[in-house]
Amino acid sequence: MKKNIIIITFIICFLFTVPLLYYKKQKQAPEPCEIFITIEGEAQSVSLEQYLIGVVAAEMPASFHSTALQAQAIAARTYVIRNTNYGQKPIKPTTMHQVFINEKARKQKWLTAFAQYEQKITDAVQATAGQMILYDGEPISAMFHASSNGVTESAKNYSGHDLPYLQSVTSPEESSQTITMTVAELNNKLQTNWTQGDFLALKLERNSSGRVQTVIGKKQFSGRDFREQLQLRSTDFTLMKDGNDIAIITKGYGHGVGMSQYGANELAQSSATTEQIITHYYPQTTIGNVCTKK
């Protein structure tokens, strides 16, 4: 009898313990869509959502409206998913891909405001957890830039490749800068030997978004090459006489394609939702989920 009681007790314990162990194992197992991002120069990979905190912190001012920060998080998540194939390839933490700063760098950047800004950006990332932008069921090339000249640039004007979700759309912000260069500085940067008159005589052929597509003079440049060699803020530029020098006025900041960050902030302050910002700057797209897609 005593032997039977021991056997029954053992069976009962077994029946209760095994499922508990299995359940615990299941709870500890990683989610099937959990993605880790390998960042060049960082010692360890980080989870997708932790990576995004470092990207949003680097790419958009933390003082921006929370809705704009959420739009940035979705665009950045889409960008890294597409460019790393769901974490299978490393990504650069620079403007070659998208800028990332780790927690130590964020503390140095924000100083006494660290706790406030870290929480604000974390909230924006968490509010959009897993969300990415899709076109025809696939993650898009979610390009973004600092500010526009009143309209964004199309992918066709920028790279020659027409994409239905990277078309020129209006953007509400206004941004301009004027810099002055000597003729010698301009010649040195452009590898030319021109006079002030030669620079003022340049013909600037503009495209449909008002940006310079081609610079025509004694030597011809694309608008992009001219901007890059002179390190201008954008390809919407105008040259003017300033004494013996040349004043260059630029509108916008960045390549102009996709979402304007300052424009997104203006729209957010005008009560636009995160989805409205996304669909405005990336027309014909929908918002999907990383886990569902994978």
C-alpha positions in Angstrom: 0.0 0.0 0.0 2.8 2.4 1.0 4.6 1.5 -2.2 1.5 2.4 -4.3 1.1 5.7 -2.6 4.7 6.6 -3.4 4.2 5.7 -7.0 1.0 7.7 -7.3 2.7 10.7 -5.7 5.6 10.5 -8.1 3.2 10.3 -11.1 1.3 13.4 -9.9 4.5 15.4 -9.3 5.7 14.4 -12.8 2.5 15.4 -14.4 2.5 18.9 -12.8 6.3 19.5 -13.1 6.9 18.7 -16.7 4.3 21.1 -18.1 5.6 23.8 -15.8 9.2 23.3 -17.0 8.0 23.3 -20.6 6.0 26.5 -20.1 9.0 28.1 -18.5 11.2 27.1 -21.4 8.6 28.5 -23.8 8.4 31.8 -22.0 12.2 32.2 -22.1 12.5 31.4 -25.8 13.0 34.4 -28.1 10.0 35.6 -30.0 10.0 34.2 -33.6 10.3 37.7 -35.1 12.9 39.0 -32.7 15.5 40.8 -34.7 19.0 41.9 -33.8 21.0 44.6 -35.6 24.7 44.4 -36.1 26.1 48.0 -36.2 29.6 48.5 -37.6 31.9 49.7 -34.9 29.7 48.5 -32.0 31.0 45.5 -29.9 27.6 43.8 -29.7 24.4 43.5 -31.7 21.4 45.2 -30.3 17.7 44.4 -30.6 15.8 46.2 -33.4 13.9 48.5 -31.0 16.9 49.4 -29.0 18.8 50.2 -32.2 15.9 52.6 -33.2 16.3 54.6 -30.0 19.9 55.3 -31.0 18.9 56.2 -34.5 16.0 58.5 -33.7 18.2 60.2 -31.1 20.8 60.9 -33.7 18.6 61.7 -36.7 15.9 63.9 -35.2 16.0 66.6 -32.5 14.5 65.1 -29.3 12.7 68.4 -28.8 10.5 67.7 -31.8 6.8 66.7 -31.4 6.3 63.1 -30.2 4.2 62.4 -33.4 7.2 63.4 -35.6 9.5 61.2 -33.5 7.1 58.3 -34.1 7.1 58.9 -37.8 10.9 59.0 -37.7 11.0 55.7 -35.8 8.8 54.0 -38.4 10.9 55.3 -41.3 14.1 54.3 -39.6 12.7 50.8 -38.8 11.7 50.4 -42.4 15.1 51.5 -43.6 17.1 49.1 -41.4 14.8 46.2 -42.2 15.2 46.7 -45.9 18.9 47.4 -45.8 19.9 44.6 -43.5 17.4 42.1 -44.8 15.8 41.7 -41.3 19.1 41.9 -39.5 21.1 39.5 -41.6 23.6 42.1 -42.8 25.5 44.8 -40.8 24.6 48.5 -41.1 26.8 51.6 -40.9 26.1 54.1 -38.1 26.7 57.1 -40.3 24.9 59.1 -43.1 26.1 56.4 -45.5 23.1 54.4 -44.0 21.5 56.1 -41.0 23.2 57.6 -38.0 23.2 55.7 -34.7 24.5 56.8 -31.3 24.8 54.5 -28.3 23.6 55.3 -24.8 27.0 56.7 -23.7 26.9 59.1 -26.6 23.3 60.1 -25.9 24.3 61.0 -22.3 27.1 63.2 -23.6 24.8 64.8 -26.1 21.9 65.6 -23.8 23.7 66.0 -20.5 21.1 67.0 -17.8 18.2 66.4 -20.2 19.2 62.8 -20.8 16.5 61.2 -18.7 13.8 63.3 -20.2 14.8 62.9 -23.9 15.7 59.2 -23.5 12.2 58.5 -22.2 10.6 60.6 -24.9 12.3 58.8 -27.7 11.8 55.4 -26.0 8.1 56.2 -25.8 8.0 57.1 -29.5 9.8 53.9 -30.5 7.6 51.7 -28.3 4.4 53.5 -29.6 5.3 52.3 -33.1 6.8 48.9 -32.1 7.2 46.6 -35.1 5.6 49.1 -37.6 7.2 49.6 -41.0 6.2 51.1 -44.3 5.1 48.8 -47.2 4.5 49.2 -50.9 3.1 46.2 -52.7 3.7 44.2 -49.5 7.4 44.9 -49.3 9.4 47.4 -47.1 10.1 50.6 -49.0 13.4 52.5 -49.4 12.4 54.9 -46.6 14.6 57.9 -47.5 14.4 61.0 -45.3 16.2 64.3 -45.0 16.4 67.3 -42.6 14.4 70.0 -44.4 12.9 70.8 -47.8 12.6 73.8 -50.0 8.8 73.7 -49.9 8.5 70.5 -51.9 10.3 67.2 -51.6 12.5 65.7 -54.4 11.4 62.7 -56.4 13.5 59.6 -56.6 13.6 60.0 -60.4 15.1 63.5 -60.3 17.6 62.4 -57.6 18.8 59.0 -58.9 17.0 58.4 -62.2 14.9 55.6 -60.7 11.2 56.3 -60.6 9.5 55.0 -57.4 5.8 55.5 -56.9 6.2 56.2 -53.2 9.1 58.7 -53.6 7.4 61.4 -55.5 7.6 65.2 -55.1 5.1 66.4 -52.5 4.5 69.6 -50.6 6.3 70.2 -47.3 5.4 73.1 -44.9 8.7 74.1 -43.5 10.9 77.0 -44.7 14.7 76.7 -44.4 17.4 78.8 -46.1 21.1 79.6 -45.6 23.5 82.1 -47.3 27.2 81.4 -47.3 30.0 83.4 -49.0 33.0 82.0 -50.8 36.0 83.6 -52.4 36.6 82.9 -56.1 39.8 81.1 -55.1 37.9 78.9 -52.7 35.4 78.0 -55.3 38.1 77.2 -57.9 39.9 75.1 -55.4 36.8 73.0 -54.5 35.6 72.7 -58.1 39.0 72.2 -59.7 38.3 75.1 -62.1 40.1 78.3 -63.0 37.2 80.7 -63.4 36.7 84.4 -62.8 33.9 85.8 -60.7 32.1 86.6 -64.0 32.3 83.0 -65.0 30.6 81.9 -61.8 27.9 84.5 -62.1 27.3 83.5 -65.7 26.6 79.9 -64.8 23.3 78.6 -66.1 21.4 76.6 -63.5 18.9 74.2 -65.0 16.3 73.3 -62.5 14.0 70.3 -62.3 10.3 70.1 -61.4 11.0 70.5 -57.7 13.0 73.7 -58.1 16.4 72.0 -57.4 19.4 72.4 -59.7 19.7 69.4 -62.0 22.6 70.7 -64.1 25.1 73.5 -63.8 26.3 74.7 -67.3 29.3 76.9 -67.9 32.9 76.4 -69.1 32.6 73.1 -67.3 29.4 71.2 -66.7 28.3 69.6 -63.3 25.3 67.8 -62.1 23.5 69.6 -59.3 24.4 66.8 -56.9 28.1 67.0 -57.8 28.2 70.8 -57.5 26.5 70.6 -54.1 28.8 67.8 -52.8 32.0 69.5 -54.0 31.1 72.8 -52.4 29.5 71.1 -49.4 26.2 73.0 -49.8 23.1 72.2 -47.7 21.0 71.3 -50.8 20.8 71.3 -54.5 18.4 74.3 -54.5 21.0 77.0 -54.7 21.5 80.4 -56.3 24.8 82.3 -56.9 25.0 86.0 -56.4 27.7 88.7 -56.5 29.0 89.8 -53.0 31.8 92.3 -53.6 34.7 90.3 -55.0 33.2 87.1 -53.6 30.2 84.8 -54.4 27.2 84.5 -52.2 25.4 81.1 -52.4 21.9 80.9 -51.1 20.5 77.4 -50.5 17.0 76.3 -49.6 16.4 73.1 -47.6 18.9 70.8 -46.1 19.7 67.3 -47.5 18.9 65.4 -50.6 15.2 66.2 -50.4 13.9 62.7 -51.1 11.2 61.1 -48.9 10.2 62.5 -45.5 11.3 65.9 -44.4 12.1 65.8 -40.7 11.3 69.5 -40.1 8.3 69.2 -42.3 7.1 66.2 -40.3 7.4 68.3 -37.1 5.4 71.1 -38.7 2.7 68.7 -39.7 2.7 67.1 -36.2 2.3 70.6 -34.6 -0.7 71.1 -36.9 -2.3 68.0 -35.5 -1.4 65.5 -38.2 -1.3 61.9 -37.0 1.8 59.7 -37.4 0.0 57.7 -40.2 -0.9 60.9 -42.0 2.7 62.1 -42.0 3.9 58.8 -43.3 1.3 58.5 -46.1 1.9 62.2 -47.1 5.7 61.8 -47.6 5.4 58.2 -48.8 2.3 58.1 -51.1 0.7 54.8 -52.0 2.1 53.1 -49.0 0.6 51.3 -46.0 1.9 50.6 -42.5 2.5 46.9 -41.8 4.3 44.9 -39.1 7.8 43.5 -39.1 6.7 40.3 -37.3 3.7 39.7 -39.6 5.8 40.3 -42.7 8.7 38.1 -41.6 
